[in-house]
Amino acid sequence: MKKTIQLLDLDCANCAAKIEDAVRKIAGVQSVNVSFMSQKMELDIEEGRSDAIVKEVMRIARKVDSDITVVV
């Protein structure tokens, strides 16, 4: 299942890389790509785990940079 998440106020490429690395380790995430320039995250995740994965993505993003707003 493909999902796009907007990461508003993502300030740097280093933060994008940290988020991408952490999200890649979540069970059920098959692939992830975070673009600093477009402030978007492209996810390919297992069907049926979407809510739990999105919740964890939000937690990770805010931990890396508390100013990021996650829009699903």
C-alpha positions in Angstrom: 0.0 0.0 0.0 1.4 3.4 -1.0 1.0 6.4 1.2 2.2 10.0 1.0 2.7 12.0 4.2 3.5 15.8 4.2 6.2 16.9 6.6 5.6 20.6 6.9 8.5 22.8 8.3 11.1 20.0 7.7 14.2 22.3 8.1 17.2 20.3 6.9 18.3 17.3 4.8 20.0 15.8 7.8 16.7 15.7 9.7 15.1 14.1 6.6 17.8 11.4 6.6 17.3 10.7 10.3 13.5 10.4 9.9 14.0 8.1 6.8 16.4 5.8 8.7 14.2 5.5 11.7 11.0 4.9 9.7 12.8 2.2 7.6 13.1 0.2 10.9 9.4 0.1 11.6 7.8 -3.3 11.2 5.6 -3.3 8.1 7.5 -0.6 6.2 8.6 -2.0 2.9 10.2 1.2 1.6 10.5 4.8 2.5 11.8 8.0 0.8 11.8 11.4 2.6 12.4 14.4 0.3 13.6 17.5 2.1 12.9 19.7 -0.9 9.3 18.7 -1.4 8.8 18.0 2.4 7.1 14.7 1.6 7.5 11.1 2.7 6.6 8.3 0.3 5.8 5.1 2.1 5.1 1.5 0.9 3.6 -0.3 3.8 1.8 -3.5 4.6 -2.0 -3.5 4.3 -3.8 -3.3 7.6 -0.9 -1.7 9.5 -1.4 1.8 8.2 -2.7 3.4 11.4 0.0 2.0 13.6 2.7 2.9 11.2 1.5 6.5 10.7 1.3 7.0 14.4 4.9 5.8 14.8 6.0 8.1 11.9 4.4 11.1 13.7 6.3 10.2 16.9 9.6 9.8 15.1 9.2 13.1 13.1 8.4 15.1 16.2 11.3 13.5 18.1 13.8 14.5 15.4 12.4 18.0 15.0 9.6 19.3 17.3 8.6 22.0 14.7 7.6 19.4 12.1 3.9 19.2 11.3 2.8 15.8 10.0 -0.1 15.9 7.6 -1.6 12.5 6.5 
